[in-house]
Amino acid sequence: MKFNIEIECTPEEARHFLGLPEVAPMQQRLIEEIEAQLKKTVHEMDGKAMLEQWLPIGMKGVEQFQSMWTQLAAAAAGVQRNRKPSDEGGADKSRKP
C-alpha cells in the first residue's frame, strides 16, 4: 500500500511546524557585521598593503610563474624541433631483420 501526502506551505510554515529555529534574523545580523568589518578593513588599508595581503608572493611569484611557462614552452618547442622525419614512420630502424 502506498500513500502520497502533499502539503502546501511556505518554508517558514514548514520550519515552524517541524520545530526548527528561525535563523533568518541571525543570518541578517551576521551579514551586517561581516559587511561592516569588511568596509572598516578596506577603508583602513592602503592599496599596497591590500595587494601584499591578497598576493603574498608578490612580484617574485609572478616572475617565477612566467619563468615556468617560458621553460615549458621552450621544452615543448625543443621536443618538436629535435624530432626527426625518419622517426615519424613508426618503424623501429634499430632492429635488424
N, C-alpha and C positions, 0 to 999 in steps of 0.2 A: 504494500500500500504506500502511496506517495502523496504527500501534502505539499502544496506550494502556498506560502503566505506572503502576500505583498503588502508592505507598509509604506505609505507615502507620508514622509515628514521631512522637515529641514534637518541639516546637520546639527543645529543647536538643539532641536527637539530630541533627536536620537541620543545626543550626549547626555541630556537631562534624564531621559528615560532609562539609559544604561547606567546612570550614576557616575558618569565621567566628569572630571573637573572642567570648569570653564577656564581655558588657558589664553583666550584672546586678549584680555586686559594685561596679563603678564607679558605676553609676546609684544604687545604695543609699547609697554614701558621699556622693555629690553631694547627694542629697536630704537626708541628715542634716546636712550642712554648711549648706545653704540654710535648713533649719528652725532650726538653732542661731543663725545670723546674724539671721534674722527675729525670733526670740524676744528676742535681745540688743537689737536695734534698738527693738522695741516697749517693752521694759522701760526703756530709757534715755530714750525720748521722753515728753514730756508731751502731753496732749491737744491743746493749742493748736498746738504745733509740728507734730504729726502732721496736723492738719487743714490747716495752712498748706502743708504739703508735698503733701498729696493734692488740695487745692483751691487751686492757686496764685493764681487770680484772686480768691479770697475773696468777700466780700460785694458788692464793687463789680461783679464779674462776674454775680452773681445778680441784682442790681438792673438791670443792662443787659439781661439775659435777660428779666426781667419787663417792662421797658420795651419791648423789641422785640415781645413778644406783645401788649402793650396797643396799640401802634401798628398792628400787623397786624389786631387785632380792630376797632379804630376805622376803619381803612381799609376793611375788609370791610363794616362797618355803613354807612359813608358811601356806598359804591358802591350798595348795595341801597336806601338811603334816597333817593339822588338819581335813581334810575331812574324814569322817568315811565310811567304806564299806557299812553300812546299809543305808547311805544317797543316795547312787547311785541307789537304786532300783526305785526311782521315786515316791513311795507311801508315803503318809504322815502318819507316825506311831502315831502321837499325837491325831488323831481323834478316837473317839470311834464308833463302829458300831451301 
